[in-house]
C-alpha cells in the first residue's frame, strides 16, 4: 500500500514538472474600421464608427470609438443626392441630416487616414402591416416550453413582389415594473418557413410563399405575477408582436449576431462569424421596417 501511495505521488510530481507556460507569440493584427448603421424608414441615417480589437494579445485600453478625422459620404442611389458628415453629435454618431426613404437604395463611403476607405450599400424595404391577428390562451401541463399558460397568435400580412426577409419577435410589457422582455417563441402550427425557427425570434425569407398573403401561427408562454399572500394576479402583461421586413444585409447580420450570442453561451458550440457587408472593414450597413400589434 505504501508503495502504491509513493507511486501516485511521484506520478503527480512528474506531471507537474511537465507543465509548461506557453506564451502567445502571434503577430498583432492590424485593427479594422467598424461601421455600424441599421436604419428604419423615416428615421435619421446615423453611423457609429469604431476600431476592431484583437481577441488574443494586447489588451485594449480606453475608448475604441472613432470620433475624429473621418469623412462619411452617403449617396441616395435612387435620387442621386449626396450627404456628408465629418463630425459626431452628442451621441457620438455621424448624422447625415436626412431620413431613410422606403424603396430607396443607398451607398456609404467612409474615409479615415488610419484605415483608408470602407464602403457598403443597402436598401430600405417597405413596411408590411399585420393585416389580421387572432389570439387564444390554453392551459397545459408537461415540462419545459409547454408548461403553464400558453398564448397562440395567428398573424397575417401581404408579402410583396421580390425577395423579402422577415424577423418575428414577441416582447412582453410589464405594466407594474415598467420593463420589456423578449419572449421565447415557436411556430405552433407546423408552418413552413425557410430559415431559423425558435428561441427569441424567427428568421425566415419568403421562398416558400412569395407574393401572397402569409399566415403564421406562433406560441409563447404567458407571464403572470401573483401576490404570494392572496394568490391574486397583481399586474397585467401586454405583448407586442413585431414583424420586421429587412434588407438582406440587415437580415444576415442580425441572424449571425443572434447565433453568435447563442454560441457564446454554449461551450459545445462552434464559434459563429458575424456577417459583414462592409468592404475594407467590418460591421453592417442595412435597412429594415417594423410593424406591430399589441395584445393583452
C-alpha positions in Angstrom: 0.0 0.0 0.0 2.8 2.3 0.9 4.5 1.6 -2.5 1.2 2.5 -4.3 1.0 5.8 -2.5 4.6 6.7 -3.3 3.9 5.8 -6.9 0.9 8.1 -7.1 2.8 11.0 -5.5 5.7 10.5 -7.9 3.4 10.4 -10.9 1.8 13.7 -9.8 5.2 15.3 -9.4 6.2 14.1 -12.9 3.0 15.6 -14.4 3.6 18.9 -12.6 7.2 19.0 -13.8 5.9 18.6 -17.4 3.7 21.7 -17.0 4.9 24.5 -19.4 3.7 28.0 -19.8 3.3 28.8 -23.5 3.5 32.5 -24.3 1.5 33.9 -27.2 3.9 34.9 -29.9 1.4 35.5 -32.7 1.5 38.7 -34.7 -0.6 41.6 -33.8 -3.3 42.0 -36.4 -4.0 45.5 -37.7 -7.3 46.8 -36.4 -10.1 47.5 -38.9 -12.6 50.2 -39.0 -16.1 49.0 -37.8 -19.1 50.7 -39.4 -22.5 50.2 -37.8 -25.8 51.5 -39.2 -29.1 49.7 -39.4 -31.8 52.3 -40.2 -35.5 52.3 -40.5 -37.6 54.3 -42.9 -38.3 57.9 -41.9 -35.5 57.7 -39.3 -32.3 59.7 -39.4 -29.5 57.9 -41.0 -26.8 57.8 -38.4 -23.5 55.9 -38.4 -21.3 54.8 -35.5 -17.6 54.2 -36.1 -15.1 52.2 -34.0 -12.0 50.2 -34.4 -11.8 46.4 -34.1 -10.0 44.8 -31.1 -7.9 41.6 -31.3 -9.3 38.8 -29.2 -5.9 37.5 -28.2 -2.8 39.6 -27.4 -2.6 43.1 -26.2 -5.5 44.3 -24.0 -7.2 47.4 -25.4 -7.4 50.4 -23.1 -9.6 53.5 -23.5 -12.4 54.0 -26.0 -12.5 52.3 -29.3 -14.9 54.8 -30.9 -13.7 56.8 -33.9 -15.0 60.3 -33.4 -12.5 62.4 -35.3 -10.7 62.6 -38.7 -13.4 60.6 -40.5 -15.3 61.7 -43.6 -18.5 59.9 -44.4 -20.4 60.3 -47.7 -23.9 58.9 -48.2 -25.4 58.6 -51.7 -29.1 58.1 -52.4 -28.8 55.9 -55.5 -32.4 56.5 -56.2 -32.3 60.3 -56.5 -28.6 60.9 -56.9 -28.4 63.1 -53.8 -25.3 63.0 -51.7 -24.8 63.9 -48.0 -21.6 64.4 -46.0 -20.8 64.0 -42.3 -17.4 64.7 -40.7 -18.3 65.3 -37.0 -20.2 63.3 -34.4 -23.3 64.5 -32.5 -23.7 64.3 -28.7 -24.3 60.6 -29.0 -21.0 60.0 -30.9 -22.9 59.3 -34.1 -22.3 60.7 -37.6 -25.6 62.2 -38.7 -26.3 63.0 -42.3 -29.3 65.2 -41.6 -31.6 63.1 -43.8 -34.0 60.3 -43.3 -34.2 56.9 -44.9 -36.8 56.6 -47.7 -38.8 53.4 -48.4 -37.7 51.7 -51.6 -34.5 53.8 -51.9 -31.1 52.2 -52.2 -28.0 53.9 -50.5 -24.3 53.7 -50.8 -22.0 54.6 -47.9 -18.3 55.6 -48.1 -16.2 56.2 -45.0 -12.6 57.5 -45.2 -10.2 57.7 -42.3 -6.4 58.4 -42.7 -5.6 55.4 -40.4 -7.9 52.9 -42.1 -8.4 54.0 -45.7 -11.8 53.9 -47.3 -14.6 51.5 -46.4 -17.8 51.1 -48.4 -21.1 49.4 -48.2 -24.6 49.6 -49.7 -28.2 48.6 -48.8 -31.8 49.4 -49.5 -34.8 50.3 -47.3 -37.6 47.7 -47.6 -41.3 48.7 -47.3 -43.2 48.1 -44.1 -45.6 45.1 -44.2 -48.5 45.9 -41.9 -50.0 43.0 -39.9 -53.5 42.9 -41.5 -55.1 40.4 -39.2 -54.5 38.6 -35.9 -56.2 36.3 -33.6 -55.3 35.0 -30.1 -56.1 32.1 -27.9 -54.9 31.0 -24.5 -54.6 27.5 -23.3 -53.6 25.8 -20.0 -51.3 22.9 -20.4 -49.3 20.6 -18.3 -46.0 18.9 -19.0 -42.5 20.3 -18.8 -40.3 22.9 -20.4 -41.8 25.2 -23.1 -45.3 23.8 -22.9 -45.8 24.0 -19.2 -48.3 26.6 -17.8 -50.5 29.0 -19.7 -49.6 29.4 -23.4 -50.8 32.0 -25.8 -51.1 31.4 -29.5 -51.2 34.2 -32.0 -52.2 33.8 -35.7 -50.8 36.6 -37.9 -51.4 37.6 -41.5 -49.7 40.0 -43.8 -49.2 40.6 -47.5 -45.9 39.5 -49.0 -44.8 41.9 -51.7 -43.1 41.1 -55.0 -39.4 40.2 -55.0 -37.2 38.6 -52.3 -38.2 39.6 -48.8 -36.6 38.8 -45.4 -38.6 38.7 -42.2 -38.0 38.6 -38.5 -40.8 37.9 -36.0 -40.4 38.8 -32.3 -42.6 39.0 -29.2 -41.9 41.5 -26.4 -43.6 41.2 -23.0 -44.5 44.5 -21.4 -44.8 44.5 -17.6 -47.2 47.3 -16.5 -46.0 47.3 -12.9 -42.3 47.0 -13.2 -42.3 49.1 -16.5 -40.0 46.6 -18.2 -39.9 44.9 -21.6 -38.6 41.4 -22.1 -38.2 39.4 -25.4 -40.1 36.2 -25.2 -39.0 32.7 -26.5 -41.4 31.8 -29.3 -42.0 28.9 -31.7 -44.2 28.2 -34.6 -47.2 26.3 -33.3 -49.0 25.1 -36.5 -46.2 23.4 -38.4 -45.8 26.5 -40.6 -43.3 26.0 -43.4 -40.6 28.6 -43.0 -37.4 28.9 -44.9 -35.0 30.0 -42.2 -34.2 29.7 -38.5 -37.0 28.9 -36.1 -37.3 29.1 -32.3 -35.7 30.9 -29.4 -36.2 34.7 -29.2 -37.0 35.4 -32.8 -38.0 33.7 -36.1 -35.8 34.5 -39.1 -37.1 33.5 -42.5 -37.5 34.6 -46.1 -40.4 34.3 -48.5 -39.0 31.5 -50.7 -41.9 29.3 -49.7 -44.8 31.8 -50.0 -43.6 34.5 -52.4 -46.1 37.2 -53.5 -49.2 36.3 -51.5 -50.9 36.5 -48.1 -48.8 34.8 -45.4 -50.4 33.3 -42.3 -48.2 32.4 -39.4 -49.1 30.9 -36.1 -46.7 31.4 -33.2 -46.9 30.5 -29.5 -45.2 31.5 -26.3 -45.6 31.1 -22.5 -47.7 33.8 -20.8 -46.2 35.9 -18.0 -48.1 36.2 -14.7 -47.3 38.0 -11.5 -49.1 36.9 -8.3 -49.2 38.2 -4.8 -47.8 35.5 -2.6 -50.2 36.2 0.3 -53.5 36.4 -1.6 -52.6 34.4 -4.7 -54.2 37.0 -6.8 -52.7 38.4 -10.0 -51.3 41.9 -9.3 -50.3 43.1 -12.8 -51.4 42.9 -16.4 -49.0 42.0 -19.1 -49.3 43.1 -22.7 -47.4 41.6 -25.6 -46.1 43.4 -28.6 -46.0 41.2 -31.7 -43.3 42.6 -34.1 -42.9 41.9 -37.8 -39.7 43.2 -39.4 -39.2 43.4 -43.1 -35.4 43.7 -43.6 -32.8 44.2 -46.2 -30.8 41.1 -47.0 -27.7 42.7 -45.3 -29.6 43.5 -42.1 -31.1 40.0 -42.0 -27.8 38.2 -42.4 -26.2 40.5 -39.8 -28.9 40.2 -37.1 -29.2 36.4 -37.6 -25.4 35.9 -37.3 -25.4 38.1 -34.1 -28.2 36.0 -32.6 -26.3 32.8 -33.4 -23.1 34.2 -32.1 -24.6 35.1 -28.7 -26.2 31.7 -28.5 -22.9 30.1 -29.3 -21.1 32.1 -26.7 -23.5 30.7 -24.1 -22.9 27.1 -25.2 -19.4 25.6 -24.6 -20.1 22.8 -27.1 -21.0 25.2 -30.0 -18.7 26.2 -32.8 -17.9 29.9 -32.9 -20.1 31.9 -35.3 -18.6 34.5 -37.6 -20.7 37.7 -37.6 -21.8 38.8 -41.0 -20.5 42.0 -42.5 -21.2 43.8 -45.8 -18.5 46.4 -45.3 -15.7 46.3 -47.8 -12.2 47.0 -46.3 -13.7 47.0 -42.8 -16.2 45.3 -40.6 -19.8 46.0 -39.5 -23.1 46.5 -41.1 -25.0 49.0 -43.3 -28.6 47.8 -43.6 -32.2 48.8 -43.6 -35.4 47.5 -42.0 -39.0 48.4 -41.3 -41.2 47.3 -38.4 -44.9 46.8 -38.0 -46.5 45.6 -34.8 -49.7 44.9 -32.8 -50.2 45.0 -29.1 -52.3 42.3 -27.5 -53.4 41.5 -23.9 
